[in-house]
Amino acid sequence: MKTWKHWQDPVMGLLGVWLIIAPWALGLTQPRMAMATLVVAGVLLIAASVGELVLPAAWEEWFGAAVGILLMASPWILGFAGVQLAVQVALCTGLAALVLTLWVLAIDKDYGAWWNRLVG
């Protein structure tokens, strides 16, 4: 059985699954832009998570961080900021993804060489 390098990676995959089912679970199928954004962000987070589990690399963590940031900004960029529940899902899930990826980058000596030089 393969052991995971970081426990945060499967959690990131679960965040992706949440984003895919959230529009239907929470009744966010309108506006379509909010639904599509959550589903696409979910697929991207799952892809980053699977990549990290199969072949760990720092760029996948940075990709997950970028998805988290874009997810948090998406209600205003894509025009669904008026849908409060969609904004809350995007902000909370995006922040969780960002925190998880930055956590890995900060604690992994292979990934966070720049961080270790700063604090070490």
C-alpha positions in Angstrom: 0.0 0.0 0.0 1.3 3.4 -1.0 1.7 6.0 1.7 0.8 9.6 1.0 3.5 12.2 1.2 1.1 14.8 2.6 -2.3 14.3 4.2 -3.4 17.6 2.7 -3.4 16.1 -0.8 -6.4 13.8 -0.4 -8.2 16.5 1.6 -7.7 18.8 -1.5 -9.3 16.1 -3.6 -12.3 16.0 -1.2 -12.6 19.8 -1.6 -12.8 19.2 -5.3 -15.5 16.6 -4.9 -17.4 19.1 -2.7 -17.2 21.8 -5.3 -18.6 19.4 -8.0 -21.6 18.4 -5.9 -22.2 21.7 -4.1 -24.3 23.3 -6.9 -26.9 20.5 -6.7 -26.6 19.9 -3.0 -27.1 23.6 -2.2 -29.4 24.5 -5.1 -26.8 26.7 -6.9 -27.7 25.6 -10.4 -28.5 29.2 -11.2 -26.8 31.3 -12.3 -25.1 28.9 -14.6 -21.7 30.8 -14.3 -21.6 30.0 -10.6 -22.4 26.4 -11.1 -19.9 26.0 -14.0 -17.2 27.8 -11.9 -17.6 25.5 -8.9 -17.6 22.4 -11.1 -14.5 23.4 -13.1 -12.6 24.4 -10.0 -13.6 21.1 -8.4 -12.2 19.2 -11.4 -9.0 21.2 -11.3 -8.5 20.6 -7.5 -9.1 16.8 -8.0 -6.6 16.8 -10.8 -4.0 18.5 -8.7 -4.7 16.2 -5.8 -4.4 13.0 -8.0 -1.2 14.4 -9.4 0.3 15.0 -6.0 -0.7 11.5 -4.9 0.7 9.8 -8.0 3.8 11.8 -8.7 4.4 14.5 -6.0 5.8 17.8 -7.3 5.8 21.4 -6.0 4.2 22.8 -9.1 1.0 20.9 -8.4 0.9 22.6 -5.0 1.3 26.0 -6.6 -1.4 25.1 -9.1 -3.8 24.2 -6.2 -2.9 27.6 -4.6 -3.7 29.4 -7.9 -7.0 27.6 -8.2 -7.9 28.6 -4.6 -7.1 32.2 -5.3 -9.0 32.3 -8.6 -11.9 30.5 -6.9 -12.1 33.2 -4.2 -12.0 36.0 -6.9 -14.4 34.3 -9.3 -17.7 35.8 -8.0 -16.5 39.3 -8.8 -14.6 38.4 -12.0 -17.4 36.3 -13.5 -20.3 38.3 -12.2 -22.1 36.1 -9.7 -21.2 38.1 -6.6 -24.9 38.8 -6.0 -25.5 35.1 -5.2 -24.5 35.1 -1.5 -24.4 31.3 -1.1 -22.2 30.9 -4.2 -19.9 33.6 -2.9 -19.6 31.9 0.5 -18.8 28.5 -1.1 -16.2 30.0 -3.4 -14.5 32.0 -0.6 -14.5 29.3 2.0 -13.4 26.5 -0.3 -10.9 28.6 -2.1 -9.4 29.7 1.2 -9.2 26.1 2.4 -7.4 25.1 -0.8 -5.0 28.0 -0.5 -4.2 27.2 3.1 -3.7 23.5 2.5 -1.3 24.1 -0.4 0.7 26.8 1.4 0.9 24.5 4.4 2.5 21.8 2.3 4.9 24.3 0.6 5.9 25.6 4.1 6.5 22.2 5.7 8.0 20.1 2.9 11.7 20.5 2.7 11.8 19.4 -0.9 9.2 22.0 -1.9 9.8 24.8 0.4 13.5 25.4 0.0 12.8 29.2 -0.3 10.9 29.2 2.9 13.4 27.1 4.8 16.2 29.5 3.7 14.1 32.4 5.1 13.4 30.9 8.5 16.3 28.6 8.8 
